[in-house]
Amino acid sequence: MSSISGDNEVDFQAEDLPDLDAILRQPESFGVQAARKEEIEKADALLAAAPANKTPLEVMQYLASLTDKNADGEVYNAGWKTRWNPVIVRFFSATNYGNPAGDATAWCAASLNWCLKKSGFLHGTNSAASASFRNAPGKTNDPNPGDVAVFRSSADSSHGHVAVFLSETDDRVQVIGGNQTDKQGHHAVCVKWIAKNGGLILHSFHSIDALK
């Protein structure tokens, strides 16, 4: 697995997207892959505590800072081994994606769209596809921390990655975002350096202010 996940990579295997509210009503009716009632309630509390009326960068930093774990020792800001992480599943509420495969569906764009909505921004893409950000307004060659960084896959241009820009060098970009491989090898909300021309290729930067 590469050091940075793209939209064509998957996390721990999971079943189809659960109806989390239905699980809360009838938890016994779902299989072993479903998140537990207490996990859903914890996830919803964590998401509700995310900073409101702040920048998407600050919301993403809050998510990256989460250290809360379920009973199996799995953190709430990364993929889980056998059950859906309900935090990740909730990100898809900010998109029009019909049937993602739980937290195994690539979720970088879903997490960014969720952060944009939490921040009160009106011009997210409403899509779970990272490519939806390629045509976002505010394209710039001089990004500031908090702007959007968009990448395409070198193997398949229909896939890629999107995250929040932090800094750059001549050949790398530092970003914070979802569905990125952390130090434990889990796809998580975390900070990563991505080569500008490797498995992922830098496509564009977009001013975050253009998405307000």
C-alpha positions, 0 to 999 in steps of 0.5 A, a space after each residue: 500500500 502506498 504512503 498516501 491513499 487515493 480515491 482508488 484505494 480502500 481501507 479495512 473491508 466493510 459492508 455497504 453503507 449502514 443506516 446509522 439511525 436505523 441501527 440506533 433504533 434496532 441494533 440487533 437487526 444488523 450483522 457483525 459489521 455494523 457499528 455498535 449503538 454506543 459507538 454511533 452515539 460516541 461518534 455523533 458526540 465527537 462530530 457535534 463537538 467539532 468547532 463551528 464557524 471556524 475554518 475548514 482547516 481548524 475543523 480538519 485539525 480537530 478531527 486529526 487530533 481525536 484520540 478517542 477509541 472504541 472498545 477494541 482500541 480503534 480510534 474514531 478518526 481512522 478506518 476500523 478492522 471489522 465494523 464501520 467507523 460511524 465518524 467516517 460514515 457520517 462524512 458522506 452525509 455531506 455528499 450525494 454519494 448513493 451507496 458507499 461501502 462503509 468506511 472502506 469507500 474512499 472518503 477524502 472528498 467526503 471528509 473535506 465536504 463535511 468540514 466545509 459544511 461544518 464551517 458554514 461554507 456554501 460552495 462544497 462539491 457535494 460529491 465523494 469524488 476527489 475529482 469534483 474539486 478539480 473545477 472548484 473556484 479560486 484556482 491559485 498558484 500561490 496557496 495559503 495554509 487552509 486552501 485546497 490541494 487537489 491531486 490526480 492518480 498517475 495510473 488512472 486520471 479519474 481517481 485522485 485525492 483532495 486535502 487541505 494545504 499546509 505547506 510545500 517544497 519544490 517537489 512535495 506538498 504537505 496536507 491535512 485530510 481524510 483517508 490518508 495513511 497514518 503512522 499505524 498504517 490506517 487510513 485516517 485524518 492526519 498530516 501527510 507529505 505528498 510528492 508532486 509527481 509520483 503515484 499522485 500528481 499535483 493537479 491544482 490549488 484552490 483558495 478556500 475563501 472562494 468556497 465560502 
